[in-house]
Amino acid sequence: MIKKYFILALLLLTSNLAIADRDWSKTFPQIKSSDTITTLAKFCPNESYVNCNDDIYQKVWLHLEASNGERYRLNLNSVLDGSTGNKIALVYITPPNVGLDMRRMRRLMFNCNGTFVDITNGVSNNVIDAPPYSVAGKIEKIICRVPTAKQYCEGLTNSECQNVTKVVDSNNRPVYCKQGYGLVNSGLNNEQRRICAVMGTWN
């Protein structure tokens, strides 16, 4: 009987363990083994109205800290692909030594080209820079998973691959990368279409 209940308990906990023990570096190669990934809330209260499977109780929050001491927690489980090559993620932002306050949770959309917007309260036109060494820049680098040259050069000649790689490595998305770039009448060549496929499009 004891063995039966032990197996049942193990099965019930399996999903939580899978999240807690997940190797996030396989999904986000920029994550290092020395990075801290923990829960957002310190513990899950034993209350009927609380769902302990909620992300705030799971080890999915990557810790990042700004030079001014402000703390950022990136929800790795929340990262979504946008419609134009951008990435959307939940980020919890707080000064040190402040208790959990869900009003500090932000939904940010990174265009993967050095800027982002806060869409917590809907679409925003307030574009914010994400410099490479800022926390926002680090978040963008982590979630904007650019494929390797071997992956995006498949089917291209060596010359085409070199041209595409040069543009991709510059991290400057061309102005011609607009929605519809892949259509026959777009006027773009193979190199340009591949560049837009890798770097995303402008709205």
C-alpha positions as CSV (number, residue, x, y, z in Angstrom):
1,M,0.0,0.0,0.0
2,I,2.8,2.4,0.9
3,K,4.5,1.6,-2.4
4,K,1.3,2.4,-4.3
5,Y,0.9,5.8,-2.7
6,F,4.6,6.6,-3.3
7,I,4.2,5.9,-7.0
8,L,1.1,8.0,-7.1
9,A,2.8,10.9,-5.4
10,L,5.8,10.6,-7.8
11,L,3.4,10.8,-10.8
12,L,1.7,13.8,-9.5
13,L,5.0,15.6,-9.0
14,T,6.5,14.7,-12.3
15,S,5.4,17.7,-14.3
16,N,6.7,20.1,-11.6
17,L,10.0,18.3,-11.5
18,A,10.3,18.5,-15.2
19,I,10.0,22.2,-15.2
20,A,12.3,22.7,-12.2
21,D,15.1,20.5,-13.7
22,R,14.8,21.7,-17.2
23,D,18.1,22.6,-18.9
24,W,17.1,26.0,-20.3
25,S,20.5,26.4,-22.1
26,K,19.2,24.0,-24.7
27,T,16.4,26.4,-25.5
28,F,18.4,29.6,-24.9
29,P,22.1,28.9,-25.7
30,Q,23.1,32.3,-24.2
31,I,22.3,31.1,-20.7
32,K,25.4,30.0,-18.7
33,S,25.6,27.4,-16.1
34,S,26.5,30.1,-13.6
35,D,23.3,32.0,-14.2
36,T,20.6,31.9,-11.5
37,I,17.2,30.5,-12.3
38,T,14.7,30.2,-9.5
39,T,11.1,30.7,-8.6
40,L,9.6,34.2,-8.4
41,A,7.7,33.5,-5.1
42,K,9.7,32.0,-2.3
43,F,7.0,29.3,-1.6
44,C,3.5,28.2,-2.6
45,P,1.0,28.7,0.2
46,N,-1.1,25.7,1.1
47,E,-4.4,27.3,0.1
48,S,-7.3,25.9,-2.1
49,Y,-7.4,29.1,-4.2
50,V,-3.7,28.9,-5.1
51,N,-2.4,27.0,-8.1
52,C,1.1,25.9,-7.3
53,N,1.7,25.0,-11.0
54,D,1.6,28.7,-11.8
55,D,4.9,30.0,-13.2
56,I,5.6,32.2,-10.2
57,Y,6.2,29.0,-8.2
58,Q,8.3,27.3,-10.8
59,K,12.0,27.6,-11.6
60,V,11.6,29.5,-14.8
61,W,12.8,33.0,-13.7
62,L,16.3,34.1,-14.9
63,H,17.9,36.6,-12.5
64,L,19.5,39.7,-14.1
65,E,20.6,42.8,-12.3
66,A,21.2,46.4,-13.5
67,S,24.2,48.5,-12.5
68,N,21.9,50.6,-10.3
69,G,20.8,47.6,-8.3
70,E,17.4,47.2,-10.0
71,R,16.5,43.5,-10.4
72,Y,15.0,41.8,-13.4
73,R,13.4,38.4,-13.5
74,L,12.9,37.0,-17.0
75,N,10.2,34.3,-17.3
76,L,11.8,31.8,-19.7
77,N,8.6,29.9,-19.9
78,S,6.7,32.9,-21.2
79,V,8.8,33.7,-24.4
80,L,6.6,33.8,-27.5
81,D,7.3,34.4,-31.2
82,G,5.8,37.5,-32.5
83,S,4.3,37.9,-36.0
84,T,7.2,39.9,-37.5
85,G,10.2,38.1,-36.0
86,N,10.0,39.8,-32.7
87,K,9.9,38.1,-29.2
88,I,7.5,38.7,-26.4
89,A,8.2,37.9,-22.7
90,L,7.2,38.5,-19.2
91,V,9.7,40.4,-17.1
92,Y,9.4,41.2,-13.4
93,I,11.2,44.4,-12.4
94,T,11.9,45.5,-8.9
95,P,14.3,47.3,-6.6
96,P,16.2,45.2,-4.1
97,N,14.5,44.1,-0.8
98,V,11.0,44.6,-2.0
99,G,8.3,42.0,-1.5
100,L,6.5,40.3,-4.4
101,D,4.2,42.8,-6.1
102,M,2.6,41.5,-9.3
103,R,1.9,45.1,-10.4
104,R,5.6,45.2,-11.3
105,M,5.2,42.5,-13.9
106,R,5.7,43.8,-17.5
107,R,5.0,42.2,-20.9
108,L,7.8,43.4,-23.2
109,M,8.1,43.0,-26.9
110,F,11.6,42.9,-28.4
111,N,12.1,43.5,-32.1
112,C,15.4,41.7,-31.9
113,N,17.1,44.7,-33.5
114,G,18.1,46.8,-30.5
115,T,14.8,48.2,-29.3
116,F,11.7,47.0,-27.4
117,V,8.2,48.3,-26.3
118,D,6.2,47.7,-23.2
119,I,2.9,46.1,-24.2
120,T,1.6,45.4,-20.7
121,N,-1.4,47.6,-21.2
122,G,-1.8,47.1,-24.9
123,V,0.0,48.2,-28.1
124,S,2.5,51.1,-27.4
125,N,4.4,53.4,-29.8
126,N,6.9,54.2,-27.1
127,V,10.0,52.5,-28.5
128,I,12.8,52.0,-26.0
129,D,16.5,51.3,-26.8
130,A,18.0,48.1,-25.6
131,P,21.8,48.8,-25.7
132,P,24.0,45.6,-25.8
133,Y,25.3,45.9,-22.3
134,S,22.1,46.9,-20.6
135,V,19.7,44.4,-19.0
136,A,17.2,44.9,-21.8
137,G,20.0,44.2,-24.3
138,K,21.0,41.0,-22.4
139,I,17.4,39.9,-22.4
140,E,17.1,40.5,-26.1
141,K,20.3,38.6,-26.7
142,I,18.9,35.6,-24.7
143,I,15.5,35.3,-26.3
144,C,16.2,36.4,-29.9
145,R,17.6,33.1,-31.0
146,V,19.4,33.7,-34.3
147,P,20.1,30.5,-36.2
148,T,23.6,29.6,-37.1
149,A,25.1,30.4,-40.6
150,K,25.0,26.7,-41.3
151,Q,21.3,26.7,-40.8
152,Y,20.3,29.9,-42.6
153,C,22.7,29.3,-45.5
154,E,21.2,26.0,-46.5
155,G,20.5,26.0,-50.3
156,L,22.6,29.2,-50.9
157,T,25.9,29.4,-52.8
158,N,29.0,30.3,-50.9
159,S,28.9,33.8,-52.3
160,E,25.3,34.3,-51.3
161,C,26.0,32.8,-47.8
162,Q,28.8,35.3,-47.2
163,N,26.6,38.2,-48.2
164,V,23.7,37.1,-46.0
165,T,26.1,36.4,-43.0
166,K,27.6,39.9,-43.3
167,V,24.2,41.6,-43.0
168,V,23.0,39.2,-40.2
169,D,26.2,39.8,-38.2
170,S,25.8,43.6,-38.5
171,N,22.5,43.3,-36.5
172,N,21.0,46.0,-38.7
173,R,17.7,44.9,-40.2
174,P,17.4,46.2,-43.8
175,V,14.5,48.6,-44.6
176,Y,13.3,46.2,-47.3
177,C,12.4,43.5,-44.7
178,K,8.7,44.2,-44.6
179,Q,5.7,41.9,-44.4
180,G,5.3,40.1,-47.7
181,Y,9.0,39.9,-48.4
182,G,8.6,36.2,-49.4
183,L,6.0,36.9,-52.1
184,V,7.0,36.4,-55.8
185,N,6.3,40.0,-56.6
186,S,8.2,41.4,-53.6
187,G,11.1,42.3,-55.9
188,L,13.7,40.8,-53.5
189,N,16.3,38.3,-54.5
190,N,17.2,35.0,-52.7
191,E,19.8,36.7,-50.5
192,Q,17.4,39.5,-49.4
193,R,14.5,37.1,-48.7
194,R,16.8,34.9,-46.6
195,I,18.1,37.9,-44.7
196,C,14.5,38.9,-43.8
197,A,13.6,35.3,-42.8
198,V,16.5,35.4,-40.3
199,M,16.2,39.0,-39.0
200,G,12.4,39.4,-39.1
201,T,10.4,42.2,-40.6
202,W,9.4,45.8,-39.7
203,N,5.7,46.3,-39.0
